[in-house]
């Protein structure tokens, strides 16, 4: 590693001395109508149980509801900007793509909802979320197939016994509106509920060739119930539905210098192109507490995702210049995804000799189905300035050749957090996973090992080794011209070594740092034989390596200043690859940073400020087009008051206050234009 073990050891040694020297810092009580709601002490996703972050041998960031509300966030992407280890990708087709530590997160296995694998091919309903957990590095032990960069666990709001009735409305200068109702309380002594309703209309400042503006119309409804059958048995049931229809914008086009071609406001799709999404989640969880030390939890979730996408599908010509013609290849497409997930976990604590154990034994399963109908129209050439072509008379309902894809997998896992004494802990575990898929059956075993050292009660130094896997698309290599035709293909695997430290500063502020080295191996490498024939030889020798350093702080700096800050250095490269050897993945900056803060001027008035930085990134895998670095600055304020004896909050947030021009995630022909100065205001009343 470029960051040598020697320098790491020196840094950690200095940290130990500083921790020991400051172990008796005075605790200062936080005052005012606000409180220390930035800092989070526990995470449910990383260890699959509610474990203290100081006892988690892994880098985890938790973005809580307070920060989501202060930023008036409307998408998951706006939330994830608060962690520098995550970089934004394309936003084409009304969905969001992200990379964690430089590895793109897949819609099928990069996201969790309350610990369930979650199909995330749409903009998530963040109004239902209590917090977002960013689990960094390979995490297949507890969840199965996943990317090496980590997982995003979305933790939903839970039913509450205390009465809750919040109504809010927000708008921006473009006329976008969002109305939200968040209610909860006790129906009976044993039955609590939580419900959320959202109606949102979004106006965008980019426009189609005919001058029309892009719009979005979204509805969200959710209901969750908790029923206490006995003191030891709790049943949770929930249902939510999202309907999201929007005009299509597949993104701007870049030239060879990484600059936007033409006007930042231009949409190359036609005004009749749209995507219409309907998502339903229904599920239940049963929790049985055998005794104070042991519990069983069983969960089931069924997610149905249906989408119609009527595309105009613009195609960027080579060396395109403003005003030139480009082709449109329209089609109407219907997609049907069905995700069925289930798990059973047994957790417990016991003492064996002089050691204490916190164990998890469990199993989870996923059934996946995908179906597609699609009808194409004739290709049309369009020159800007002409009348927009009319929508072609096609419909996916006339397609009689349904394409389907199905698979299922299950895994069994074991984890034990062993406390040897007040200073040392060891976390170890393993998972066996079996995938059943036509022509691509596979099985995998992944281990995990972590060692934690606590130089003082409120600090941890840890090292961990973890793995993840992604099964190959087929069981064997199918190429009769290849020497290794018929070779059994193993899963693509990733492994990480992470060395980190966490310090809970006087119960007010958590500071974390981590060095990581991730290797993704097993991609196919095909080479031509030097024997005069056209034969090839294919091996699973591909290697991608991402190394880096992270530093973060979250909590109260003083009794009135609160921060969430992070930075990451990343060295990402394809070390062995057929096409991209020596290159850097798309949207993987060497440096990134984010800061969000709140300063309380008086008890009822607080100011917010945010700084978000993304370094230079490549827009293509061949590394021929580079996007400039950018820094975005946001400002906001929150004012609490009482009107007619009801609590009322007023919030304002101005994104990109200096109106910085920049391009965000995405490639040469689908890059996202950063929003200009955008002011959003909200009024929220609690009854």
N, C-alpha and C positions, 0 to 999 in steps of 0.2 A: 504494500500500500504506500501511496505517496505520503499519507499521514502515518508516519512510522510508529511502531509500538513504543519506541523509546520516548518520542515526544508525547505520546498518549500517557505513558506512565508518569512522566514529569508533571503533566497537567493535572492528572488525578491526584498525585501526591500533594501538590500545592493546594488542591481543593480540599483534601482531607485536613491539612493544617488549618486552612481558613475556617472550615466547619467547626473544628475543635476549639479554635480560638474565639469563635462567636457563638458557642453553644448556649450562652446564658443571656442572649439578647432580650431586653425587656419587651413584654407583650403590651401593645398599645390598643386600647379599646376603640373600635370604629364607631363614630357618632354620626348623627344626621338621619334624615328620613330614608336615605339610601343605605345600603349595607354591602358587605363584602361578598357580592354575588358574582364576581368574575372567577374566583378560585373554585376548583372542583377537586375533591379528594379521592373520589372513587370512579371506577369504570367497570361496566358490566360486560363489555364486549371482548376485551383483551384476554381475560381469563375465564370468561363465560360464567362468572360469579361476581358478586359485588365485592371487589378486592381493592384495598387501598393502593393508590398509584405508587406509594413507596414500597409496596410488596409485589409490584408488577415488574418483572425483569424484561421490559420492553418499552419502547417509546410510544406513548399514547397522548393524544391531545383531545381535550373535551371542550367543545364550544357550546355554551349553555344558552338557555332561552333568553336571558337578559341581554346578551350581546346580539342575538338574532333580532330582538325587538328594538334595541337602540339603533341598529343599522337600518331598520325598516326593510329588512331583506324580504324579497319576494321569490327568490329561487335558491336552490341548494348551492349553486355556484357562488352567489354573493356571500353565503355563509362560509364556504370552504376557503375563500380568500384569506381568512384569518389564520391559516396555517401555511407557512412558507414551504413546507414539504410537498404541497399540492400545487400543481400548475394547471391552468385552464387550457382546454383544447377547443375543438370546434363546437359551435352552437347551432349548426345547420339543422333544419327540419324540426325545430322546436324541441330540441333536447340538448343536454349538456354532456360534455366529455371531460374527464380529468385524468391527470397522471399523478401517481404518488411515488416520490423518489425517482422520477423519470420513467416509470413503467405505466403505460396506459391501463386504466381500470376498465374491465369488461362489463357491459350491461348485465351479463348473465351471472357473473361470479365475483364482481368487485364491490357489491353493495349488500348490506344486511338491513333488515328492519326488525328490531327487537330480537336479534340473533337468528332470524330466518334469512336464508338466501332470498334476495329480492330482485325481480326483473326491473331494471332501472333505465328503460329506453325512453324516458319522458322526464319532464321537469317535475321534481318531487313536490308533494303538498307539504311545505315546511310549516304551515300553520298548525299541523298536528304534532309537531316535534317538540319535545322537552329539551333535547340536546342532541348533538351530533358528535360521535366518537370517531377519531381518526386513528386506526390501528395500523402501525407502520411496520413494514417488513413482511416476510412470508408468514401466513397464518392458516395454513391448511390443516394443522393439527385439530382444531376445533370445528372447522367449517367445511373442509373438503376442498374441492377445486377452487383455486384462487390465484391471482397474479402475484408476482414477487414483491410488488410495491406496497401491498397492504390491503386493507378493507375500510369501507366507510359504514359504520353502524349507526342507523337512525333510530333513536329511542323515542317512542311516542309518548304523548301526554296520557297520564293514567287517571282513572276515576278518582274522585275525591269525596270524602265525607263532609267536608266543609263546603258551604254554599258558595258557588262561583257563578257570576253573571257579568261577563265582560262584553262590551260592544265597542267596535272600533271602525273607523273609516279613514282611508288615506287616499291621497291624490298627488299627481305631479303636474309640472307645467305643460305637459303634452295632453292633459285631460284624462290620463289613465286613472282608474278608480278601483278600490278594493274595499269591500265591506265584510267584516268578520264578526261572528258571534261565537263566543267560547263560554260554554255553560257546564256546570257540574254540581254535584251534591248528593245527598242521601235520599233515595226514594223510600226505603224503609231502614230499619236499624241494621239490616244485613245486606242491603243492596245499594251500591253507589254507582253513579254514572258520570260520563264526560262526553259532551257533544260539541262538534265544531262545524259551522257552516261558513262558506266563503263564496262570494260572487266577485269576480275580478274581470275588468275590461282593460286591455292594454293598448295604447296607441304608440307606435314606433315612429322615429323620425326618418327612417329610410323609406324610399318610395319606389313604386314600379314604373315601368316605361310609360304607362298611360297617365302617370301623375298621382295615382291612388296611393294612400299610405297603408302600410302593413298594420293589421290589427290582430288581437288575440282575445278570445272569450273563454273564461274558465269558471267552472263550478266545482265545489268540493263539499262533500257531506260525510261526516264520520260520527260514529257512536260506539262507545266502549262501556261495558258493564262489569262490575266486580260483585260477586255474590259470595258471602261468607256462609258456607253451609254449616260449618262448625268453627271453633277457634283454630283448628288445625287444617281445615280444608277450604281453599278459596278457588272459585271458578271465575275465569275472565273470558268474556266473549266480546267480539268487536266486528264492525263492518264499516267500510268506507268506500266511497265512489268518487272518482275524478272524471270530469268531462272537460276536454281541453281542445278547442278548435282554433287554428291560427293560419294566417296566410304564410306561405312558404318563403323563406329567405335562406338560400344555401350558402350565402356568404359572398364577400368581395373577392376580387382577383388581384394577385400581386404580379409585379414585373420581376425581372431578373435581379433587381437591386433591393427587393423586399418592400417596394413602395406600392401603395394602392393605385391601381389603374383607374383613372377617371375620378369621378365625384365619390366622396365617402358615402353619400346618401343613396347611390344607385343600387337597385336590386335587379339582378339579371333574370330571375324567375318572372313569370307573368302573373298578373293580378288574380287570375282564376285558379292558380295553384294553391293547394291547401293541404293541411294535415288535420285529421279529426280523430282524437284519441279518447277511448273510454277504458278506465281501469277500475277494477273492483278487487278488494281484499276482504276476505271473511275468514275468521279463525277463532281459535279458543286456546286457552292455557289453563291447566289444572295444577295447582300447587298444594302438595300435602306435606305438612311438617310433622314428621314422625315423632320427633322430640326436639329439644332446643339445639341439638347438634346435627341432626340428619333431616334431609328433605328430598322429596321427589317432585320433579316438574315435567309435565308432558305438554307439548305444544303442537298445534296443527295450523297451517295457513294455506289458503287456496287463493291464488292470484290469477285473475283473468285480464288480459291486456289485448284489446282489439283496436285496430287503427286502419283508417282509410287514408291513403296518401295519393292525391291527384297531382302528379308532377308535370311541370313543363320541362324540367331537366335540361337547363342550359349547359352547353359544353364550351369550355374556354379553348379557343384556337391557340396554336403555338405562336409566340411573339405577338400576342393580341395588342392592337392599338385602339384607342378610343374612337368610336364611330364605325369600326369595322363590323361586318356581319358575323354572327355566330349561330350555331345550330341549336335547335330545341328538339328534344326527343321525348314527347309526352307519353305518359302512361298512367293508368289507374290501377292501384294496388291495394289489396286488403291483406292485413297481417293478423294472425290470431296466435298469441302466445299464452300458454297455460303453465303456471308454476305451482306445483303442489309440494309443500315441505312439511316435515314432521320431525320432532326430536323427543327424546326422553333423557333426562339428566338425574343422576343421583349424586347429591353433594353431602359431605359430612366432615366432621372434625373428630379426631381421636388422638390419644397420646400413646406412644409406643416407647417404652423405656424413658429416656430423657429427651426424646424428640416429639414435637407436635406436628400433626399432619392435617392438611386441608385438602381433601380429595374430591375429584370429579370423575365419575364414570358415566359414559353416555353413548348415545347413538343418534345419528340423524340421517335423513333420507330426502331425496329430491326426485320428483317425476317431472320431466320436461316434455312439452309438446309444442310444435310450431307448424302452422299451416299458412300457405300463401296462395292467393289468386292474383293474377296480373294480366292486363291487356295493354298492348302497345298501340300507339298511333304513328302515323308517318312522320318522318323527320322534316322539320320546317326550318328554313333559313330566315333569320331576322336581322335587320339592320336598324340600330337605334335611330329614332326619328320617324320611323314608319308607324302605321297603325298597328297596335298589338294584335296578333292573330287571335281568332275566336277559339274558345275552348272546344277541343275535338269531341265528337259524339262517341265516346267509348265508355264502357262500364265493366268493372272487374266481375260483375255478376254473370257475364257471358263467358267467362273462362271455365271450361269443364275439365281442366287438368290440374287439380289441386296438388300442390307440392307440400309434402309433410316431412318433418324431421322429429324423431323421438329418441329419448334415452332416459335412463334413470341411474342413480347411484346411491349407495348407502355407505356409511362409515361408522366404525366404533372407535372410541377414544378413551384415553385415561390420562389424568393429570394429577400430580401431587405436589403441593407446596409444603416443603419440609422445613420446619423451624428447628435448627440445631441448638441455638442458644440466642441470646438477645442481639448477637452481632451477625450471625451467619444464617442464611436460608438457601435452600436449593429447590428449584422448580424443575420437574422433569415430567415427560409424558410421551405418548406415541399414539398414532392413528393408523388403522388399516382401512383402506377405501377400495370399493369395488364398483366399477362402471359397467353397465350393460347397455350396449349400443350395437346395432347391426353392423358387423364388419369392423367394429372398433372396441370390443370388450377389453378391459384393462383392470389391473389392480395395482395399488401402491401402498407403501408404508412410509410414514414420515415420523421422525423423532423430534423432540424439542428438549433443550437443556438450558437452564439458567442458574446462575450463581449470584446471590445478593449479599453484599457486605454493608453493614450499617455502622459507620464510624461513630455516629451519635444517634440519638433516638429519632431525629427528624431528617435524616439523610440516608441515601442509598447509593452505593456504587455497584453496578451490575455488569455482567457479561452474559450474552445468550447466544445460542446456536439454534436456528430454526430453519424449516424447509417448507416448500410448497410445491404443488404439482398441477399440471394441466394436461389431461390425456391427449394423445395424438388423434388426428381426425380419422385414421384408419388403423386396423390391427396390424397390417403388414404393408411393406413397400410394394407398390404395384407398378412396375416399369420393366417390361421384358427386355429392354435394351440396357438395363443396368446390371452390373455384376452381382449386386445384392438384392435382386428381385426376389420377393417373398420374405425378406428379412422382417422379423418381428420388430415392431416399433414400440419403444418404451414411452412413457409419459415425459413431457418436457418438465424438467425439475429446476427448482431454484433453492439456493441455500444462502443464509446470511449469518455473519458474525457481527454482533453489535456490542460495543463497549460504551456504557453510559453512566451518568450520575444524576441524582435528583436531590434537591435540597428544599425542604419546606421551611421557609424563612419565618420564624416566629409566628407560625400558624396563620400567616397573612398572605404569603407570596410563595409560589412554587417556581423554582428555577430548575431547568433540565438541560442536559447536554448529551449528545450521542455521536459516536463515530460508527459508521456502518459500511459494510462491504458485502454487496449482493452479487451473486453469480447466477445467471440463468443459462442452463445448458440443455442440450438435447435437440436443438433445432436441426433440421436436415441440411447437410452440406453435400452438394453434388459437384463432382469434378469429372472432366473429360479425360479418358485414358490416353496416354501418349504412345499408342501402338498402331496408329494409322487408321483405327476403326472409329466409328461414331459411338462406341459404347461409353457408358459412364459408370462411376462408382459413387454410391450415396452412403453416407454415414451420419450418425447423430452426433456430430462433432461441433455444432454451432455453440458459440459462447458469447454472452452479453454480460458486461460487468459495470455495475454502478457503485461508486464509492463516494462517501461524502461525510459532512459534518453538520450537525444541527445544534442550535442554541435557542431556548425559549424561556419566557417568564410570564406568569399569569397570576394575578391577584392584586392585593393592595400594596402600593409603594409607601403611601402615607395614609392618614385617616381620611383623606379626601381625594387622593389620586389612585386610580385603578387602571391597570394595563393588561393587555394580552398582546405579547410580542414574540416574534420568532424570525429566525433567519436560517438559510441552508446554503451550503456549498455543495455542488454536485459535479462529479466527474463521471459521465456516462458514455460508454463506447461499445460498439459491436466489435468484439475482438476477433471472432471467427464467424464469417457470414458470407453466403454466396454473392450477395449484391452490395452489402453495406459495410464490409470490413473496414475498420478504422474510422467509421462515421459515428455521429451522435444522433440519438433518436429525436424525432420531431417534438418541439415544445418541452425541451429539457434544458432550462437555463443553468449556467454555472452558478449564478448567484440569484437568490430571491429573498425577499424580506416582507414582513407585514407587522404593523402596529395598530392597535385600536385602543383608545383610552377614554376615560371619563374623569373629569375634574369637577368636584362639587363646590360651586361658588358659595351657595348658601344651602340650607337644609332642603329646599324644594326646587332648586335650580342647578342643573349640571350641564357642562359643556362636553362634547365629544369631538375627538379628532382621530383620523386614521391616515396611515401612509402605507401604500401597497406598491411594492417594487418587483418587477420581473426583468431579469437580465436579458441579454441577447439570446435568441433562440433560432433554431433552424425551422424553416417552413416545409422542408422536404427531406426525405430520408437520404438523398444523395448529397445533402449539405451544399447545394448550389445557391440557395436563396436563404438569406439571413434576415430576421426581423429585429428591428432596433429595440433596445431596452427602453423601459418607460417607468415613470413614477406617477402614481395617482394619489391625490390628497383629497380626503373627505372631511367635512366639518358638520357638526350637528349640535343639537341642544334638546334637553328634556326638562319640562316644567310640570311639577305636581301641584294641584290645587284642589279645592272643594267647591262644588256648585250644587246648591240645593241639598246639602249634606251628603253628596255623592262624590267619591274620589274620581278626579278627571286628570288624565295625563295629556299633555300636548308635546308632540315631538316634531322636530324638523331635521332632515338630513340632506346635505348638499353633496352629492357625489361628483368627484372631479371638479372641484371648485375653481381651479385655474384653467379649466377647459382644455386640458392637454389632449392633443391629437395622438392616437396610438392604435396599433393593431394588437389584438389579444391572441387567443388560441386559434388553431386551424392552419391549413396548408395553403398552397399556392392558389387553388381555385375554390377554397371554402373558408377563408380567414374571417374572423369576427372583428368588426370595427368597434373599438372601444367607445362607449357612450360618452357624449359631450357632457357639459355641466348639466346636472339633473337635480332639481330640488323636489323633495318629497315631504309632505306634511301629514301628520296623523293626529286624530283626536280619539282617545280611548276613555270610556266611562265604565266604572265598576259599580254595580248595584248590589 
